[in-house]
Amino acid sequence: MRPSGRNLSEMRAVSIETGVTKHAEGSCLVRVGDTHVLCTATIEDRVPPFIKGSGLGWVTAEYGMLPRSTTSRMRREASAGKQGGRTIEIQRLIGRSLRAGVDRVALGERQITIDCDVIQADGGTRCAAITGGWVALKLAVKKLMKAGDVVSDPLVSPVAAVSCGLYAGQPVLDLDYAEDSEAGVDGNFILRGDGQLIEVQMSAEGATFSRTQMDQLLTLAEKGVGELVALQEAAVA
């Protein structure tokens, strides 16, 4: 039995609320169980120097956790004067995941920055950030298209992410913190809405896993991402 009482293949309750900030070109609050992430999109008429003049657009991301998003207060990274390795790794993951669903030629030479701020954490914050980040990105792109700044939709497919792992020896979908902290194996699966894999992060935590178990987790991830994509598309319709 999972601590939450969910079935092995059951997601936590997921909701996506759009238009939650006044100034951002796209925004949403994504809730995956008790993990809540605020995602905003900012459009800028500039690109990084390494692609300037190429005609290609760019999508990048920043990620952070608020001090009381966890059970005890975390020190703000700004007060420490630098970002931690985990933060840098996660925001790079978000950026490259979202870019995998973008036609950068169609986007044109502009940058969209996705800011993901974890308000409350209970496992799977990077997955929630990617899922909500795509919604914020889509809303920003819709504004570009409405203004005539972009002719065709540069988003070729939704992008969503979910965690899966082996808990008490069983493959489970969408780990919360109680499961993640005890899982023998845990992984993050990032997929496009058309089923194409973007990235898989899997690691054993005191146990090993077989090819069969990996396939079982991927099957669960495909189910979970399918449900998330349906919610994404409904949110931006």
Salt bridges, closest charged atoms under 4 A:
GLU17 OE1 - ARG31 NH1 3.64
GLU44 OE2 - ARG46 NH2 3.29
GLU89 OE2 - ARG126 NH1 3.12
ASP153 OD2 - LYS138 NZ 2.52
ASP174 OD2 - ARG6 NH1 3.76
ASP174 OD1 - ARG12 NH2 2.93
ASP176 OD2 - ARG6 NH2 3.63
GLU179 OE2 - ARG2 NE 2.59
GLU179 OE1 - ARG6 NH2 3.40
ASP194 OD2 - ARG192 NH2 2.66
GLU199 OE1 - ARG96 NE 2.73
ASP215 OD1 - ARG211 NE 3.43
GLU227 OE2 - LYS223 NZ 2.56
